Amino acid sequence: MNEERKVAGIYIRVSTEDQAREGFSLGEQKEKLLQLC
């Protein structure tokens, strides 16, 4: 069977300190995105 390897990139950022406090910190974003891969 020929398996095709797929590559993805993720981009994480916060614009404001409020976003970081409200569950959108860089670490939380990274964890959520890695779960999708």
HELIX and SHEET records of a PDB file:
HELIX    1   1 GLU A   17  ARG A   21  1                                   5    
HELIX    2   2 LEU A   26  LEU A   36  1                                  11    
END                                                                             
